[in-house]
């Protein structure tokens, strides 16, 4: 999956306002009924991820030959819009693979049902926070993703563990690609000792630490081998074509990078921290949602398919196919670090990552909206980090104080 998937997920997650459902239908597990019918599935998967989805569906249809699954590809940037249009017409898919961040908006428009009587006890708390909104469950998590540092093993023998080491390597000729915007560089705030949540669990903007972090970024961008760009495609092509030793990446890119470079040439490391402080990237989830406009029978059949798709055996098969490029949303799947060294890195990175619950999107979106606006101005030198930070805080506090 291309790195724009992270952009879409985090942007949708953060830019959605808080909302209340207008009234929701509920979907429960199917018990003791014959399994037959047709399910329409929408997805945005490509390459190996699409193949593993189709393999799971084939496994399901071998067990339940009276069920037919029809899957349709919709580009990720069009998926939510098309779902809204079709669902409002009483049409659209029964079963939707998407980003967790779309959930609040779909609830507001009453397009997805509440899920009841489904056993969520075995899921990671982080994944649960991405499908629970105002105390109710609206989706089923399939995987958890985050950012890491990718590198070309043909060019790099030992990845840096700190930002200081990274800058030193850049000065000695190692090229580093950075997707440069507020969201995708936010991981550095924690590396400088910043906090993202207060004692009550509310998302906060650590203005003093962000000022220090962006000062580091301003210094780093003056190093010729530190390549700052807002273009995902530019970074991907540069890394695939061996023009970069390092690239800050998202775990959804691992399969494509491994295929392009050769599985033995892709290295994955933790994002560099500083001192004793680890980096704190955003954590996000892929989820399964259902269509409230589907009939009760279709909803139950879709839920039964979701149960199959997320069982342990299917998860293990996908881990093998995708070479451990995701964290299972189910916490009872043990990771063998020798078989899946990349996934072991992901699991370790996830321990220090930032997971914004759906209930926190209203305040988080305000911080990020202002940050996205001022971030490029700071790097361009048109505003100081201190002034930008103060402006972000004043603007957000003013908005939060409004009824």
N, C-alpha and C positions, 0 to 999 in steps of 0.2 A: 504494500500500500504506500502510495506516495506520501511524502512528508506534509503535503498540504492537508492531510487528514488531521494531523495534530492541530494545525492552524484552525481548521474548521471546528474541531471539537472544543478547543479551549475558548475560541472566540464566541461560539454559540453558548457555551456554558456560562461565560462571564457576562456577555452582553445582554442576556435575557433578563428582564425585570422579574421581580417576585410577583406571583399571581395566585389566585385562589380558583379552584375548580368550580365550574358552574353547575356541577352535578355529574357524577360519573357512574357508568355502568360498572359491574364487577364481573370478573372472570375467575372461575374456580376450576380445580382439577377435575378431569373427566374420570369417573369411577364406574367400572363395570359395564361400559358401553362398547359396542363393536367399533372397530377402527376402520373407517372408510370415508372417502370423500376426496376433495381436491383442495390444495393450499397454494395460494399465490404468495410468493416471497419476493420482496425487493431488497436489493443489496447494492453496495458500491465496491465490492471486492474485485481485485485484479490478480492475475498471475497465480502464484501458489496458494494464496489465501482463497481465491475463488475455487481452485481445484479441491482444496480440503473441504470447503463447504459442500461442494457437489458430491464428494465421496461420502460425507456423513449422510447426505440425503439419500444416496443410493443404498447405504446400509439400512437406513430406516425403511425404504420401500421394499427391500428384500424381506424384512420382517413383517411389514404390513403391505402386502401386494395390492390391497384394495384402496390404497391411498396414492394419489398422484400429486407430486410436488412440481410446480412450475415456478422457476426462478427467473427474475428479470433484473438486468443490470441498469442502474440509474447512476449517473455521475454524482459524486458526493456533494458537489456544490449545488446540485439541483434536487437532491433527494427529499429534503424537508418540504420545499415548496411544492413539488409534485404530489407528495403525500397529502399535504393540506388541500390542494385543489381537488384531488380525486376523492378524498375522504368526505369533504363537504358536499360532494355529489352523491354520496352513498356508495362510492366505488373504492378503488385502490387495493393494496395488498392486505392479506390477512395477517402477515408476519413480516416484520421489518427489522433488518439489521441497521443500526445507526449509532450515533453518538449520544451519550447520556444527557448532554447539555440541551437537547431539543425538548426534553420532557416537560419542563414548566410551561412553555408556550403551547404545547399540544394539550396539556391539561386545561389551560385557560380557555382554549377553544373547544374543549370537550370532545377530543378526537381519539383519545386512548382510554381504555378501561382500567380500573383498579384491579390488581391481581390478588386474589384471595386463595387461601388453602394451599398455597405452594410452600414447600419447605425451603426457607432461606437460611436455615440454621448453619449450614455448612459453608456459607459464603464469607469472604473477607469483609470485615467491617467497612473498609474503604470502598469496596465495590457496592456494598449495600447503601452507603451514603450517596451514591450516584444514581440510585433508582428510587430512593425513598424521598417523598416530597410531602411535607406537612403531615407526617405520620403514616402515610399510605404508600403502598408499593405499586409502581407503575411499569416496571420493566424487570428483565432478568439479565444480570451481567454475564458476559461470556469471557471477557478477558480484560486485563488491566495493562496499561501502557504508560511509558514515561520516556524522558530524554536521557541520553548517555553521550559518551564521547566515542565516536567511531574512528578507526584508523586503518591505514593500509600497512599490513605486516611486511610488505616488500620495502617500505620506506622507513618503518619505525620498529625499533627493537624493544623499547620500553616506554610505555605511556606515562605522561606526567601525572603525579598525584596531587599537585597543588597548582594554583594559578601562577605562582612565582616560577615554578619549573616549566610550565607551559610557555610563558613569555621568554624564558631563557632558551628553550628549544627553538622558538620562532626566530630569535636573534641569531641562532647558529644555522638557519636555513630550512627549518621544517615549516611548511606552509599549513596554515590553520584557517578553516572556513567557518564563519559565524553568521547564522541567520540573525540579522540585527533588527530587533524591535523589542518593545517593552516586555511582551509576554514571553518570548523565546529566550530572553536573557535574564528573566527574573530569578532563575536558579542561583545566581551569584549573590543575591541578598543574604541568603542563609550562609553562604561560604564566608561572608564577612561578619557573621555572628548575629544576623537579623532574625526576627521572629515574624511569623505570618499569622499567628492567632493569639488573641489575648487569653486571659485566664478563664473567660466565659466561653471560649471556643469561637469567637467572632473573628472573621478575617480582618487583618489590620495592615496598614502600610507603614513600615518602619522607615520613617523619613531620613533619620540620621545615617542609617546603614545604607539605604539606597543611594544617598549622596556619595558615600565612600565608594560604593560599587561602580557607579557610573563614572566616577573620576578614574577608576582603574580602566574602564572601557575606553575612555577618552585617551588615556596613555597608550593602551594597547593598539588602538586604531592607527597610531602613528608609526607602528612597526610594519614595514613593507610586507612581511610574510603573514601578518594577521589580516585576513581578507574579510571585511565586513560587507554584507549585502542584504538587501531585502528580498532577493529573488531565491525562492526555493529551488526552482529549476536550474538556476545558474550553479548553485552549490552542488546539487546532485550530479550534474554533468561533469563538473570539475573533479569531483571525487571519483566518479566512475571512470573517467578518462585519465586517471593517475596524475592529475595536476595538483592535488592536495594530499598532504600526509594525514591530516586530521580534518574531521568535520563534526560539528556538534549536531547530533542526529536524534531521531525519534525511533523507538523500537519497531514501529510499523515499517521502517525502511530496511530492516535487517535482511529480509528475504531477497529483496531486489539487489541490495549491495553485495550480498553473498553470491548471487548468481552472476553479477557483472564482474566482480573481482576474482571469483573463485572462493569456495567456502573456506579454504585454508589460508586465504589472504586477508579476510576481514577480521579485524580486531575490534573488540568492544571493551571499554573501560568505564569506570565510574567518572562522572563529571568531576573536574578538579575542585578541591576545596581550598582552604587556606588556613594554615595553622592546624588547630584541632577541630575546625568547623567544616562539616561536610556540605556539599552543594544541596540545594533544595529545589529540584525541578517540579513542574506540575505533574500530577498523576491524573489519568483519565481512564474511562471505561468504555468499551464497546458493549452494547446492550441489544436485547431483543425486545421489541415493542409489538403490541397488537392493535388492531383497528377496531375502534368502538362501533363502526358501521357494519362490521361483519356480523353475521347471524350468531346467536349463542352457540349453535353447533360448530360453526367455523372457528369461533374463538376457543372452544374447548379442544378442537382438533389441533389448532395451532399451538396451544399450551402443551399438549401431549408431545408434539414435535419438538418444542423447546426443551422439554424434560429430557428427551432422548439426546438432543444435540449437546446438552450440557452435562451428560453423565460422565463418569470418570473415564470409562474406556474411550469415548470419543475425544475427550480432552487429551488423553495420552497419545492418541493417534495424531492429533493435530500438532502436539508438541514435537513429535518425531518428524512430521512432514515439514514443519516450519522451523525446525532446528532450534526450538526453544526461544523463539523471538517474541514471546509474550508471557505474562504472568497469569496463570489460571485464576479466574475469579473465585473458584472453589478452594477453600483453604486446606482441604484434606488431600490435595495432590502433592506428594513429596517430590522435591526437585533433586535429581542426582547431578551434582555439580560436575562429575566426570563425564557423564553422557551429554549434559546440557550446560556447558560452561558459560554460554552467553546468557541463558536464563538465570543462572546463578548470580551474574552481575546485575541483571534486572531486579531480582529479588532484593539484593543488597541495596541497590539504588532506591528502590521503592520505600525502604525503611526510613529514608530521610526526605522523601518527596512530599509535596503539598497537595492534599486532596481537598478540593473545595466542595462541601456538601451542596446539594441543590438548594437547600434552605438558605444558603449564604450568597446566592448569586446576585441578589439586589445590591448589597453593599460592595461586593467584589467587583461588579461590573463598573461601578462608579470610579473606583481607584484605577482600574485598568483603562477605562476610556480616557481619563485625563492623562495617564501615563503614556498611552500610545500617541497622544497628541503632542506631548512635550519631549518625549524621548529623542526623536530625530533632531529637534532644535538644539538640545543639549550637545549632542555629538557634533553638530555643525558649528557650535560655538556661538549661536545667536542668543542663548540664554545660559546663565550659570546653573550648575547642578543645585546650588542652594536656592536660587530663585525659582527654579522649576519645581523643586520639592515643596516649597512654601505655597506655590500656586496650586499644586495638586491637592495639598491638604486643605487649603481654604475653600477651594471649589467643592470638594467632596463633603466637607463638614457642612457647608451651606446647603447642599442638596439633601443630606441626611436629616437636617433639621426641619426640612419642609414637610408638611403633613401629607 
